[in-house]
Amino acid sequence: MSEFQDQLRAFSTAIEHELETRAIAFPTVLELSLRIRTVANDPDSSVEQIAALIRIEPVVSARVMQMANSVVFNPAGNRVAGVTAAIARIGLSNVRTIAVVVAMGQLAEERRSRVMRERAREVWQHAVDTAAWAYAVAGQRRRALADGALLAGLLTQIGPLYLVARVARYPAVAADLAGFAEIAEFWSAEVTHSILEKLELPAEIVDAVDAAAGDPTDAPWPPESLVDAVALARLVAQPEIAFDARDRQARSARLERLRAHAADPSLDELLATAAPRRDEILAVLHS
């Protein structure tokens, strides 16, 4: 048996074990999202208690402040000076989103081979762009959907990014993109779902992430639901992250079918209208 086959079997066995034992290993900052939910569900808790949790993670604290004072959440230019006020402005859903942003960014920056480092960067950039488009598209139809769409869009790539990070321990697999593509395709959905369960996310977020790989041409137009907005965002987000040409071709074909199918507004018209808001939230996520 070749070194590649040995490591491929070991990698598959490790992922299977982590799923069976619910031992998915993730940056500790991701646990902050779960702790925020736990405190928020306590009827006796306060915003100040949540702020105290966030202050434990300086990077998250700084990002929450940046979001609260961004043009998206502060169009009037009235800056907040503290974490508590920042939370009140952006809401708990977006605080959890920031914790996920930081955790996924940490995963993308982990040391690994040059090839996998580039793949991790692509996956991360695609996740952020999906989140930004989902936020902008959902907000066009129903403002109340935008925050959930932001988080769901980001999480569409949590499984692939986790697998890219984990494969660094198996250099023979990491060096073979075609081989890694097969195992990523096999495990991504299950890993993603396991992480979503661990985070105890609302059912509508989980449903949107699970359905994001669907074909938007089968959905109402223009997008009305969280699921529809996230599916469209994933389709148009850049850069492409498919590991082989077949996936890229399928994605291009779906995009062209949607372009031919969509009317009043056309796909290009809808995206042009959403683009300014997408750019604004993208700047926040990359800050």
MARNUMAR-689605 format. One record per residue: residue in one letter; x, y, z of N, C-alpha, C, CB in turn; residue number from 1. Coordinates in steps of 0.2 Angstrom, whole numbers, plus 5000, padded with zeros to 4 digits. Glycine has a CB too. Example, Ala and Ser with C-alpha at 12.3 -4.5 7.8 and 13.67 -1.06 7.14 Angstrom:
<nodes>
NODE   residuo    n_X    n_Y    n_Z   ca_X   ca_Y   ca_Z    c_X    c_Y    c_Z   cb_X   cb_Y   cb_Z   num
NODE         a   5066   4972   5039   5062   4978   5039   5066   4984   5039   5057   4978   5045     1
NODE         s   5064   4989   5035   5068   4995   5036   5064   5000   5039   5070   4997   5029     2
</nodes>
This chain:
<nodes>
NODE   residuo    n_X    n_Y    n_Z   ca_X   ca_Y   ca_Z    c_X    c_Y    c_Z   cb_X   cb_Y   cb_Z   num
NODE         m   5004   4994   5000   5000   5000   5000   5004   5006   5000   4995   5000   5006     1
NODE         s   5003   5011   4996   5007   5017   4995   5006   5022   5001   5005   5021   4989     2
NODE         e   5011   5026   5002   5010   5031   5008   5004   5035   5007   5016   5036   5008     3
NODE         f   5002   5037   5001   4996   5041   5000   4990   5037   5003   4994   5043   4993     4
NODE         q   4989   5030   5001   4984   5026   5003   4984   5025   5011   4984   5020   4999     5
NODE         d   4990   5024   5014   4990   5024   5021   4987   5030   5024   4997   5022   5023     6
NODE         q   4990   5036   5022   4988   5042   5025   4980   5043   5024   4992   5048   5023     7
NODE         l   4978   5042   5018   4971   5043   5016   4966   5039   5021   4969   5041   5009     8
NODE         r   4968   5033   5022   4964   5028   5027   4965   5031   5034   4967   5021   5026     9
NODE         a   4970   5033   5036   4971   5036   5043   4967   5043   5043   4979   5037   5044    10
NODE         f   4967   5047   5038   4963   5053   5038   4956   5052   5039   4965   5057   5032    11
NODE         s   4953   5047   5035   4946   5045   5035   4944   5042   5042   4945   5040   5029    12
NODE         t   4949   5038   5044   4947   5035   5051   4947   5040   5056   4953   5030   5053    13
NODE         a   4952   5045   5056   4952   5051   5061   4945   5055   5061   4958   5055   5060    14
NODE         i   4943   5057   5055   4937   5061   5054   4931   5057   5056   4936   5063   5047    15
NODE         e   4931   5050   5054   4925   5046   5056   4925   5046   5064   4926   5039   5053    16
NODE         h   4930   5045   5067   4931   5045   5075   4928   5051   5078   4938   5043   5077    17
NODE         e   4931   5057   5075   4929   5063   5078   4921   5064   5077   4933   5069   5074    18
NODE         l   4918   5062   5072   4911   5063   5071   4907   5058   5076   4909   5061   5064    19
NODE         e   4910   5052   5076   4906   5047   5081   4906   5050   5088   4909   5040   5080    20
NODE         t   4912   5052   5090   4913   5054   5097   4911   5062   5098   4920   5053   5099    21
NODE         r   4909   5065   5093   4908   5072   5093   4914   5076   5096   4902   5074   5098    22
NODE         a   4920   5074   5094   4926   5077   5096   4929   5082   5091   4931   5072   5098    23
NODE         i   4925   5085   5087   4927   5090   5082   4931   5095   5086   4921   5093   5078    24
NODE         a   4938   5096   5084   4942   5100   5087   4942   5107   5083   4949   5097   5088    25
NODE         f   4941   5112   5087   4940   5119   5084   4944   5124   5088   4933   5121   5082    26
NODE         p   4946   5130   5085   4948   5135   5089   4944   5137   5095   4950   5142   5085    27
NODE         t   4947   5138   5101   4943   5139   5107   4938   5145   5106   4947   5140   5113    28
NODE         v   4940   5150   5102   4935   5156   5101   4928   5154   5099   4939   5161   5097    29
NODE         l   4928   5148   5095   4921   5146   5093   4917   5144   5098   4922   5140   5088    30
NODE         e   4920   5142   5104   4916   5140   5110   4912   5146   5113   4920   5137   5115    31
NODE         l   4915   5152   5111   4912   5158   5114   4905   5159   5111   4917   5164   5112    32
NODE         s   4904   5157   5105   4898   5158   5102   4892   5154   5106   4898   5155   5094    33
NODE         l   4895   5148   5108   4890   5143   5112   4889   5146   5118   4893   5136   5112    34
NODE         r   4894   5149   5122   4893   5152   5128   4889   5158   5128   4900   5154   5131    35
NODE         i   4889   5162   5123   4885   5168   5122   4877   5165   5121   4887   5172   5115    36
NODE         r   4876   5160   5118   4869   5157   5117   4867   5155   5124   4869   5152   5112    37
NODE         t   4871   5152   5128   4869   5149   5134   4867   5155   5139   4875   5145   5137    38
NODE         v   4871   5160   5139   4870   5166   5143   4863   5169   5141   4876   5170   5144    39
NODE         a   4863   5170   5135   4857   5174   5132   4850   5170   5133   4858   5175   5124    40
NODE         n   4851   5164   5134   4845   5160   5135   4843   5160   5142   4846   5153   5133    41
NODE         d   4847   5162   5147   4845   5163   5154   4841   5169   5155   4852   5163   5158    42
NODE         p   4835   5169   5157   4831   5175   5158   4833   5180   5163   4824   5173   5160    43
NODE         d   4838   5178   5167   4841   5182   5172   4847   5185   5170   4842   5178   5179    44
NODE         s   4849   5184   5164   4856   5187   5161   4855   5194   5159   4859   5182   5156    45
NODE         s   4860   5197   5158   4860   5204   5155   4865   5205   5150   4862   5209   5161    46
NODE         v   4865   5210   5146   4869   5212   5141   4876   5213   5144   4867   5218   5137    47
NODE         e   4877   5215   5150   4883   5216   5153   4887   5209   5154   4883   5220   5159    48
NODE         q   4883   5204   5156   4886   5198   5157   4889   5195   5150   4881   5193   5160    49
NODE         i   4885   5196   5145   4888   5194   5138   4894   5198   5136   4882   5195   5133    50
NODE         a   4894   5204   5138   4900   5209   5136   4906   5206   5140   4898   5216   5138    51
NODE         a   4905   5204   5146   4910   5201   5150   4913   5195   5147   4908   5200   5157    52
NODE         l   4909   5191   5144   4912   5185   5140   4916   5187   5134   4906   5181   5138    53
NODE         i   4913   5192   5131   4917   5194   5125   4924   5197   5126   4912   5199   5121    54
NODE         r   4924   5201   5132   4930   5204   5134   4936   5199   5135   4929   5209   5140    55
NODE         i   4934   5193   5136   4939   5188   5137   4943   5186   5131   4936   5181   5140    56
NODE         e   4940   5187   5125   4943   5186   5119   4944   5193   5116   4939   5182   5114    57
NODE         p   4950   5196   5116   4952   5203   5114   4950   5204   5107   4959   5205   5115    58
NODE         v   4952   5199   5102   4951   5199   5095   4943   5200   5094   4954   5193   5091    59
NODE         v   4939   5196   5097   4932   5196   5096   4929   5203   5098   4929   5190   5100    60
NODE         s   4932   5205   5104   4930   5211   5107   4931   5217   5102   4933   5213   5114    61
NODE         a   4937   5217   5099   4939   5222   5095   4934   5222   5088   4946   5222   5093    62
NODE         r   4933   5216   5086   4929   5215   5080   4922   5217   5081   4929   5208   5077    63
NODE         v   4919   5216   5087   4912   5218   5089   4912   5226   5089   4910   5215   5096    64
NODE         m   4917   5229   5091   4917   5236   5091   4918   5239   5084   4923   5239   5095    65
NODE         q   4922   5236   5080   4922   5238   5073   4916   5237   5069   4928   5234   5069    66
NODE         m   4912   5232   5070   4906   5231   5067   4901   5236   5069   4903   5224   5068    67
NODE         a   4901   5237   5076   4896   5242   5078   4897   5249   5076   4896   5242   5086    68
NODE         n   4903   5251   5074   4905   5258   5072   4906   5258   5065   4911   5260   5076    69
NODE         s   4904   5253   5061   4905   5253   5054   4899   5256   5051   4905   5245   5051    70
NODE         v   4900   5258   5044   4894   5262   5041   4888   5258   5040   4897   5264   5034    71
NODE         v   4889   5251   5040   4883   5247   5040   4878   5248   5046   4885   5239   5039    72
NODE         f   4881   5248   5052   4877   5248   5058   4877   5255   5061   4880   5243   5063    73
NODE         n   4881   5260   5058   4882   5266   5061   4882   5272   5056   4888   5267   5066    74
NODE         p   4876   5272   5052   4876   5276   5046   4876   5284   5048   4870   5275   5042    75
NODE         a   4874   5285   5054   4874   5292   5057   4881   5294   5060   4869   5293   5062    76
NODE         g   4885   5290   5061   4892   5292   5063   4892   5293   5071   4894   5298   5060    77
NODE         n   4887   5290   5074   4888   5290   5082   4891   5284   5085   4880   5291   5084    78
NODE         r   4898   5285   5086   4902   5279   5088   4900   5277   5095   4909   5281   5087    79
NODE         v   4901   5271   5096   4900   5268   5103   4907   5267   5106   4896   5261   5103    80
NODE         a   4908   5267   5112   4915   5267   5115   4916   5261   5119   4916   5273   5119    81
NODE         g   4910   5257   5120   4911   5251   5125   4908   5245   5122   4908   5252   5131    82
NODE         v   4910   5239   5124   4907   5233   5121   4900   5232   5123   4911   5227   5124    83
NODE         t   4898   5234   5128   4891   5233   5130   4886   5237   5125   4889   5236   5137    84
NODE         a   4888   5243   5124   4884   5247   5119   4885   5244   5112   4887   5254   5119    85
NODE         a   4890   5241   5110   4891   5238   5104   4887   5232   5103   4899   5236   5103    86
NODE         i   4886   5228   5108   4882   5223   5108   4874   5225   5107   4882   5218   5114    87
NODE         a   4872   5230   5110   4866   5232   5110   4864   5235   5103   4864   5238   5115    88
NODE         r   4869   5237   5099   4868   5240   5093   4868   5235   5087   4874   5245   5091    89
NODE         i   4872   5230   5088   4873   5225   5082   4868   5219   5083   4880   5223   5081    90
NODE         g   4867   5217   5090   4863   5211   5091   4867   5205   5092   4858   5210   5086    91
NODE         l   4864   5200   5096   4867   5194   5098   4869   5190   5092   4863   5190   5103    92
NODE         s   4865   5190   5087   4866   5186   5081   4873   5188   5078   4860   5186   5076    93
NODE         n   4874   5194   5077   4880   5197   5074   4886   5196   5079   4879   5204   5072    94
NODE         v   4885   5196   5085   4890   5194   5090   4893   5187   5089   4888   5196   5097    95
NODE         r   4888   5183   5088   4890   5176   5087   4893   5175   5080   4884   5171   5087    96
NODE         t   4891   5179   5075   4894   5179   5069   4901   5181   5069   4890   5183   5064    97
NODE         i   4903   5186   5073   4910   5188   5074   4914   5183   5077   4910   5195   5078    98
NODE         a   4911   5179   5082   4915   5174   5085   4917   5169   5080   4911   5171   5091    99
NODE         v   4912   5167   5075   4913   5162   5070   4918   5165   5065   4907   5160   5067   100
NODE         v   4918   5171   5063   4923   5174   5059   4930   5173   5061   4921   5182   5058   101
NODE         v   4931   5175   5068   4937   5175   5070   4940   5167   5071   4937   5178   5078   102
NODE         a   4936   5163   5072   4938   5156   5073   4939   5153   5066   4932   5152   5076   103
NODE         m   4935   5155   5061   4937   5152   5054   4943   5156   5051   4931   5154   5049   104
NODE         g   4944   5162   5053   4950   5165   5051   4956   5162   5054   4950   5173   5053   105
NODE         q   4956   5160   5060   4961   5157   5063   4963   5150   5060   4960   5155   5071   106
NODE         l   4958   5146   5058   4959   5140   5055   4962   5141   5048   4952   5137   5053   107
NODE         a   4960   5146   5044   4963   5148   5038   4970   5150   5038   4959   5153   5034   108
NODE         e   4972   5152   5044   4979   5155   5045   4984   5149   5048   4979   5161   5049   109
NODE         e   4981   5143   5049   4986   5138   5052   4991   5136   5048   4982   5132   5054   110
NODE         r   4997   5134   5050   5003   5132   5046   5001   5126   5043   5009   5132   5051   111
NODE         r   5002   5125   5036   5001   5119   5032   5005   5120   5026   4994   5118   5031   112
NODE         s   5005   5115   5021   5008   5116   5015   5006   5122   5011   5007   5109   5011   113
NODE         r   5010   5124   5006   5009   5130   5002   5002   5128   4999   5014   5131   4997   114
NODE         v   5001   5122   4996   4995   5121   4992   4989   5121   4996   4996   5114   4989   115
NODE         m   4989   5118   5002   4984   5118   5007   4982   5125   5010   4984   5113   5012   116
NODE         r   4988   5129   5010   4987   5136   5013   4983   5140   5008   4994   5139   5014   117
NODE         e   4985   5139   5001   4981   5142   4996   4974   5140   4996   4984   5141   4989   118
NODE         r   4972   5133   4997   4966   5131   4997   4962   5134   5003   4965   5123   4997   119
NODE         a   4965   5134   5009   4962   5137   5015   4960   5144   5013   4966   5136   5021   120
NODE         r   4964   5148   5010   4963   5155   5009   4957   5155   5004   4969   5158   5006   121
NODE         e   4956   5151   4999   4951   5151   4994   4944   5150   4998   4952   5146   4989   122
NODE         v   4944   5145   5002   4938   5143   5006   4936   5148   5010   4940   5136   5010   123
NODE         w   4941   5151   5014   4939   5157   5019   4936   5163   5015   4945   5159   5023   124
NODE         q   4939   5165   5009   4937   5170   5006   4930   5169   5003   4942   5172   5000   125
NODE         h   4929   5163   5000   4923   5161   4998   4917   5161   5003   4923   5154   4994   126
NODE         a   4919   5159   5009   4914   5159   5015   4912   5166   5016   4917   5156   5021   127
NODE         v   4917   5171   5017   4916   5178   5018   4911   5181   5013   4922   5182   5019   128
NODE         d   4913   5180   5006   4909   5183   5001   4902   5180   5001   4913   5181   4994   129
NODE         t   4901   5173   5002   4895   5171   5003   4891   5174   5008   4895   5163   5004   130
NODE         a   4894   5175   5014   4890   5178   5019   4888   5185   5017   4895   5179   5025   131
NODE         a   4893   5189   5014   4891   5196   5012   4886   5196   5007   4897   5199   5009   132
NODE         w   4886   5192   5002   4880   5192   4997   4874   5190   5000   4882   5187   4991   133
NODE         a   4874   5185   5005   4868   5182   5008   4865   5188   5012   4869   5176   5012   134
NODE         y   4869   5192   5016   4866   5197   5020   4863   5203   5015   4872   5201   5023   135
NODE         a   4866   5204   5010   4864   5210   5005   4858   5207   5002   4869   5211   5000   136
NODE         v   4857   5201   4999   4851   5199   4996   4845   5198   5000   4853   5192   4992   137
NODE         a   4847   5195   5006   4841   5194   5011   4838   5201   5013   4843   5190   5017   138
NODE         g   4843   5205   5014   4841   5212   5017   4837   5216   5012   4847   5216   5019   139
NODE         q   4838   5215   5005   4834   5218   5000   4826   5216   5001   4836   5216   4993   140
NODE         r   4825   5209   5003   4818   5207   5003   4815   5208   5010   4818   5200   5001   141
NODE         r   4819   5206   5015   4816   5207   5022   4822   5208   5026   4812   5200   5024   142
NODE         r   4822   5214   5029   4828   5216   5033   4829   5211   5039   4827   5223   5036   143
NODE         a   4824   5208   5042   4824   5204   5047   4828   5198   5046   4817   5202   5050   144
NODE         l   4829   5196   5039   4832   5190   5038   4840   5191   5037   4830   5187   5031   145
NODE         a   4842   5197   5036   4849   5199   5035   4854   5196   5039   4850   5206   5034   146
NODE         d   4853   5197   5046   4858   5195   5051   4859   5187   5051   4856   5197   5058   147
NODE         g   4853   5183   5050   4853   5176   5050   4857   5174   5044   4846   5173   5050   148
NODE         a   4856   5177   5038   4859   5176   5032   4866   5177   5032   4856   5180   5026   149
NODE         l   4869   5182   5036   4876   5183   5036   4879   5177   5040   4877   5189   5041   150
NODE         l   4876   5175   5045   4879   5169   5049   4879   5162   5045   4876   5168   5056   151
NODE         a   4873   5161   5042   4872   5155   5038   4877   5155   5032   4865   5154   5035   152
NODE         g   4878   5161   5029   4882   5161   5023   4889   5159   5025   4882   5168   5020   153
NODE         l   4891   5162   5030   4898   5161   5033   4899   5153   5034   4899   5165   5039   154
NODE         l   4894   5150   5037   4895   5143   5039   4894   5138   5034   4890   5142   5044   155
NODE         t   4893   5140   5028   4892   5135   5022   4899   5132   5021   4890   5139   5016   156
NODE         q   4904   5135   5023   4911   5132   5021   4915   5130   5028   4915   5138   5018   157
NODE         i   4911   5129   5033   4914   5127   5039   4917   5120   5039   4909   5128   5045   158
NODE         g   4913   5116   5036   4916   5109   5035   4922   5108   5031   4910   5105   5032   159
NODE         p   4922   5111   5024   4927   5111   5020   4934   5114   5023   4926   5114   5014   160
NODE         l   4933   5120   5027   4938   5123   5030   4941   5119   5035   4936   5130   5033   161
NODE         y   4937   5115   5039   4939   5111   5045   4944   5105   5042   4934   5108   5049   162
NODE         l   4941   5102   5036   4945   5097   5033   4951   5099   5030   4940   5094   5027   163
NODE         v   4952   5105   5027   4958   5108   5025   4963   5109   5030   4957   5115   5021   164
NODE         a   4960   5111   5036   4965   5112   5042   4967   5105   5044   4961   5116   5047   165
NODE         r   4963   5100   5045   4965   5094   5048   4970   5090   5043   4959   5089   5049   166
NODE         v   4969   5091   5037   4973   5086   5032   4980   5088   5032   4971   5087   5025   167
NODE         a   4982   5094   5036   4989   5096   5036   4993   5090   5040   4990   5102   5040   168
NODE         r   4990   5086   5044   4993   5081   5047   4995   5075   5043   4989   5079   5053   169
NODE         y   4992   5075   5037   4993   5070   5032   4996   5072   5026   4986   5066   5031   170
NODE         p   5002   5074   5025   5005   5077   5020   5004   5074   5013   5013   5078   5021   171
NODE         a   5004   5067   5013   5003   5064   5006   4996   5065   5003   5005   5056   5007   172
NODE         v   4991   5066   5008   4985   5067   5005   4984   5075   5004   4979   5066   5011   173
NODE         a   4987   5079   5008   4987   5086   5006   4991   5088   5000   4991   5090   5012   174
NODE         a   4995   5084   4998   4999   5085   4991   4995   5083   4985   5006   5082   4992   175
NODE         d   4990   5079   4986   4986   5076   4981   4979   5079   4980   4986   5068   4981   176
NODE         l   4978   5085   4977   4972   5088   4977   4966   5084   4974   4972   5094   4972   177
NODE         a   4967   5080   4969   4962   5075   4967   4960   5070   4973   4964   5071   4961   178
NODE         g   4964   5068   4976   4963   5063   4982   4959   5067   4987   4969   5060   4984   179
NODE         f   4962   5073   4989   4959   5076   4994   4952   5079   4992   4963   5083   4996   180
NODE         a   4951   5080   4986   4944   5082   4983   4939   5077   4985   4944   5084   4976   181
NODE         e   4941   5071   4983   4936   5065   4984   4934   5064   4992   4939   5059   4982   182
NODE         i   4939   5065   4996   4937   5064   5003   4934   5070   5006   4944   5063   5007   183
NODE         a   4935   5076   5003   4932   5082   5005   4924   5082   5003   4935   5088   5003   184
NODE         e   4923   5079   4997   4916   5079   4995   4912   5074   4999   4916   5076   4987   185
NODE         f   4916   5068   5001   4912   5063   5005   4911   5066   5012   4917   5057   5006   186
NODE         w   4915   5069   5015   4914   5071   5022   4912   5078   5024   4921   5070   5026   187
NODE         s   4912   5083   5019   4911   5090   5021   4904   5091   5024   4911   5094   5014   188
NODE         a   4899   5088   5021   4892   5089   5023   4891   5087   5030   4887   5086   5019   189
NODE         e   4894   5081   5032   4893   5078   5038   4897   5082   5044   4895   5071   5038   190
NODE         v   4903   5084   5042   4907   5088   5046   4903   5095   5048   4914   5089   5043   191
NODE         t   4901   5098   5042   4897   5104   5043   4892   5103   5048   4895   5107   5036   192
NODE         h   4887   5098   5047   4882   5097   5051   4884   5096   5058   4877   5091   5048   193
NODE         s   4889   5092   5059   4891   5091   5066   4893   5097   5070   4897   5086   5066   194
NODE         i   4897   5102   5066   4899   5108   5069   4893   5112   5071   4903   5112   5065   195
NODE         l   4888   5112   5066   4882   5116   5067   4878   5114   5074   4877   5116   5061   196
NODE         e   4878   5107   5074   4874   5104   5080   4878   5106   5087   4874   5097   5080   197
NODE         k   4885   5106   5086   4889   5108   5092   4888   5115   5094   4896   5107   5091   198
NODE         l   4886   5120   5089   4885   5127   5091   4878   5128   5093   4887   5131   5084   199
NODE         e   4874   5123   5092   4867   5124   5095   4863   5130   5091   4866   5125   5102   200
NODE         l   4864   5130   5085   4861   5136   5081   4854   5135   5080   4865   5136   5074   201
NODE         p   4850   5140   5079   4843   5140   5077   4842   5136   5071   4840   5147   5076   202
NODE         a   4836   5132   5071   4834   5128   5065   4835   5131   5059   4827   5125   5067   203
NODE         e   4832   5137   5058   4832   5141   5052   4839   5142   5049   4829   5147   5052   204
NODE         i   4844   5143   5053   4851   5144   5051   4854   5137   5048   4856   5146   5057   205
NODE         v   4853   5132   5052   4855   5125   5050   4852   5123   5044   4853   5120   5056   206
NODE         d   4845   5124   5043   4842   5123   5037   4845   5126   5031   4834   5124   5037   207
NODE         a   4846   5133   5032   4849   5137   5026   4856   5134   5024   4850   5144   5028   208
NODE         v   4860   5132   5029   4867   5130   5027   4866   5123   5024   4871   5129   5034   209
NODE         d   4862   5119   5026   4861   5112   5024   4859   5112   5016   4856   5108   5028   210
NODE         a   4854   5117   5015   4851   5118   5008   4855   5122   5003   4844   5120   5009   211
NODE         a   4861   5125   5006   4864   5130   5002   4867   5127   4995   4870   5133   5006   212
NODE         a   4868   5121   4995   4871   5118   4989   4866   5117   4984   4875   5111   4990   213
NODE         g   4859   5118   4985   4854   5117   4980   4854   5122   4974   4847   5118   4984   214
NODE         d   4850   5121   4970   4850   5124   4963   4845   5130   4964   4848   5120   4957   215
NODE         p   4847   5136   4964   4842   5142   4965   4837   5142   4959   4846   5148   4965   216
NODE         t   4838   5139   4953   4833   5139   4948   4827   5135   4950   4836   5136   4942   217
NODE         d   4827   5131   4955   4822   5128   4958   4818   5131   4963   4824   5121   4961   218
NODE         a   4820   5137   4965   4817   5141   4970   4813   5147   4967   4822   5144   4975   219
NODE         p   4809   5150   4971   4805   5156   4969   4810   5162   4967   4800   5159   4974   220
NODE         w   4808   5166   4963   4812   5172   4961   4808   5178   4961   4815   5171   4954   221
NODE         p   4811   5184   4964   4817   5184   4968   4817   5180   4974   4819   5191   4969   222
NODE         p   4823   5179   4977   4824   5175   4983   4820   5178   4989   4831   5174   4986   223
NODE         e   4816   5174   4992   4811   5177   4998   4813   5174   5004   4804   5175   4996   224
NODE         s   4816   5168   5005   4818   5165   5011   4825   5165   5013   4815   5158   5011   225
NODE         l   4827   5164   5019   4834   5163   5021   4838   5158   5017   4834   5161   5028   226
NODE         v   4834   5152   5016   4837   5147   5012   4839   5149   5005   4833   5141   5011   227
NODE         d   4834   5153   5001   4835   5155   4995   4841   5160   4994   4828   5158   4992   228
NODE         a   4841   5165   4999   4846   5170   4999   4853   5167   4999   4845   5175   5004   229
NODE         v   4854   5162   5004   4860   5159   5005   4862   5154   4999   4860   5154   5011   230
NODE         a   4858   5151   4996   4859   5147   4990   4862   5151   4984   4853   5143   4988   231
NODE         l   4858   5157   4983   4860   5161   4978   4867   5164   4980   4855   5167   4977   232
NODE         a   4868   5166   4986   4875   5169   4988   4880   5164   4987   4875   5171   4995   233
NODE         r   4879   5158   4988   4885   5153   4988   4886   5152   4980   4883   5146   4991   234
NODE         l   4881   5153   4976   4882   5152   4969   4886   5157   4966   4876   5151   4965   235
NODE         v   4885   5163   4968   4889   5169   4965   4895   5171   4968   4884   5175   4964   236
NODE         a   4896   5169   4974   4902   5171   4978   4909   5169   4975   4902   5167   4985   237
NODE         q   4914   5173   4976   4920   5172   4973   4925   5171   4979   4922   5177   4968   238
NODE         p   4931   5168   4978   4933   5164   4972   4930   5157   4972   4941   5164   4972   239
NODE         e   4930   5154   4966   4928   5147   4966   4933   5143   4970   4928   5145   4959   240
NODE         i   4930   5138   4974   4934   5134   4978   4934   5126   4976   4932   5135   4985   241
NODE         a   4930   5125   4971   4930   5118   4969   4937   5115   4968   4926   5117   4962   242
NODE         f   4938   5109   4970   4944   5106   4969   4945   5102   4963   4945   5101   4975   243
NODE         d   4940   5101   4959   4941   5098   4952   4937   5102   4947   4940   5091   4952   244
NODE         a   4938   5101   4940   4935   5104   4935   4928   5103   4935   4938   5103   4928   245
NODE         r   4926   5097   4936   4919   5095   4936   4914   5099   4940   4918   5087   4938   246
NODE         d   4916   5100   4946   4912   5104   4951   4912   5112   4948   4915   5104   4958   247
NODE         r   4917   5114   4946   4917   5121   4943   4912   5121   4937   4924   5123   4941   248
NODE         q   4912   5116   4933   4908   5116   4927   4901   5116   4929   4910   5110   4922   249
NODE         a   4899   5112   4934   4892   5112   4937   4890   5118   4940   4892   5106   4942   250
NODE         r   4894   5121   4943   4893   5128   4946   4891   5133   4940   4898   5130   4951   251
NODE         s   4895   5133   4935   4894   5138   4930   4888   5136   4926   4900   5137   4925   252
NODE         a   4886   5130   4925   4880   5128   4922   4874   5131   4926   4880   5121   4921   253
NODE         r   4874   5130   4933   4869   5132   4937   4868   5140   4936   4870   5130   4944   254
NODE         l   4873   5143   4936   4873   5150   4936   4870   5153   4929   4880   5153   4937   255
NODE         e   4872   5149   4924   4869   5151   4917   4862   5150   4917   4873   5148   4912   256
NODE         r   4860   5144   4920   4852   5142   4920   4849   5148   4924   4851   5136   4923   257
NODE         l   4851   5150   4929   4848   5155   4933   4848   5162   4930   4852   5156   4940   258
NODE         r   4853   5163   4926   4853   5170   4922   4848   5169   4917   4860   5171   4919   259
NODE         a   4847   5164   4914   4842   5163   4909   4835   5163   4912   4843   5157   4905   260
NODE         h   4834   5160   4918   4827   5159   4921   4825   5166   4925   4828   5154   4926   261
NODE         a   4829   5169   4928   4827   5175   4932   4825   5181   4928   4833   5177   4936   262
NODE         a   4820   5184   4930   4817   5190   4927   4813   5194   4932   4812   5188   4921   263
NODE         d   4813   5201   4931   4810   5206   4935   4811   5205   4943   4802   5205   4934   264
NODE         p   4817   5206   4945   4823   5208   4941   4827   5202   4938   4827   5212   4946   265
NODE         s   4831   5204   4934   4836   5199   4931   4841   5198   4937   4839   5201   4925   266
NODE         l   4845   5192   4936   4850   5191   4940   4855   5196   4941   4854   5184   4938   267
NODE         d   4857   5199   4935   4862   5204   4935   4859   5211   4939   4864   5206   4928   268
NODE         e   4853   5212   4938   4850   5218   4941   4849   5217   4948   4843   5219   4938   269
NODE         l   4848   5211   4951   4847   5210   4958   4854   5211   4961   4844   5203   4959   270
NODE         l   4859   5208   4958   4866   5208   4961   4869   5215   4961   4870   5203   4957   271
NODE         a   4867   5219   4955   4869   5226   4955   4866   5230   4961   4868   5229   4948   272
NODE         t   4860   5229   4962   4857   5232   4968   4860   5231   4974   4849   5231   4967   273
NODE         a   4861   5224   4975   4864   5222   4982   4871   5223   4983   4863   5214   4982   274
NODE         a   4875   5224   4977   4882   5225   4978   4885   5230   4983   4885   5227   4971   275
NODE         p   4882   5236   4983   4884   5241   4988   4884   5239   4995   4881   5248   4987   276
NODE         r   4878   5236   4997   4878   5233   5004   4882   5227   5005   4870   5231   5005   277
NODE         r   4883   5223   5000   4888   5217   5000   4895   5220   5001   4888   5213   4994   278
NODE         d   4897   5225   4998   4904   5228   4999   4905   5231   5006   4905   5233   4993   279
NODE         e   4899   5234   5008   4900   5237   5015   4901   5232   5020   4894   5241   5017   280
NODE         i   4897   5226   5020   4898   5221   5025   4904   5217   5024   4891   5216   5025   281
NODE         l   4906   5216   5018   4912   5213   5016   4918   5216   5020   4913   5212   5009   282
NODE         a   4918   5223   5020   4923   5227   5023   4923   5226   5030   4922   5235   5021   283
NODE         v   4917   5225   5033   4917   5224   5040   4920   5217   5042   4910   5224   5043   284
NODE         l   4918   5212   5038   4921   5205   5039   4928   5204   5038   4917   5200   5035   285
NODE         h   4931   5209   5034   4938   5208   5033   4942   5213   5037   4939   5210   5025   286
NODE         s   4939   5217   5041   4942   5222   5045   4947   5219   5050   4937   5227   5048   287
</nodes>
